[in-house]
């Protein structure tokens, strides 16, 4: 018999994490999570890293779950003091049926008119489709699923065992279909791409095609990361269950390295892009910008620069070529003036007066501004 889960409700001191800028993957500015620990217990889970998992014994991670019982009240108070922006919210592990805190967080987001972003591994999220639909009508809601293989993947049996407490991939694809039909923006996080298991061209093509068929609009791919106690845990798991994979993982993640070494990941990222293009979806998540949103053009331009940084990364460019795009994107987030107006009044020289914008980024912005001649082009996504 499996180990029984223990639930530990407590009163948290705060619940809303605020970030200076929206992140360049999901476009979220805030995060709020109701539970610590996850009953899905995926063996590779990055949440086993010390900073996310305050457990003395990391084996407790899927079985001892801490519940922030006052999270909805804390969220309501916190949202009253911050500018409106997208919140990453929700956690639909099995205990959500009993405690319902993710649903209550969504109710707060709806009341306070904040757009939401959700990343799930369970179709239980569909229980709250009524609220998600209402938020989407008022502002915006995106619901993504974590998906790293399909039932047809040659290594499906091995990967299934690594996430055996989570709902099967087909259940997640079916849930995506329901969300897409309800008009909710959906796609997948193809993360973590496990070397030797998920990175085969066959699996990559299966995952992307089935996502597109289910109504997903994008595939965000990223490699496995391994840190501190999570690394020790996962390496021990491989040693016991798949010792044949250990040499590959030791070679890719030597000593304290967090991400995979070498250019194997870049090849995977490029292949993801190529197949996404072939099936007509994106490998980036379009930034949600609401009609009437202030400085919409600046936000869309920041997205362009962030995407350019990612393209350079896939091309294998050095960090000193990539970072200027990220920094200029952040500068645009903070700029109080509309870049369209700056360009109109002062031309390229005006754009180059923005912090971090030199001749080449300035010219790129100028072309973008000229193309985005009306607001619809800016807000549609
Ligand atoms: S569902 Fe996500 S958070 Fe939960 S164990 Fe799996 S990877 Fe970790």
Boltz pocket constraint, residues with backbone or C-beta under 6 A from the ligand:
constraints:
  - pocket:
      binder: B
      contacts: [[A, 38], [A, 39], [A, 40], [A, 41], [A, 42], [A, 44], [A, 45], [A, 46], [A, 47], [A, 121], [A, 146], [A, 166]]
      max_distance: 6.0
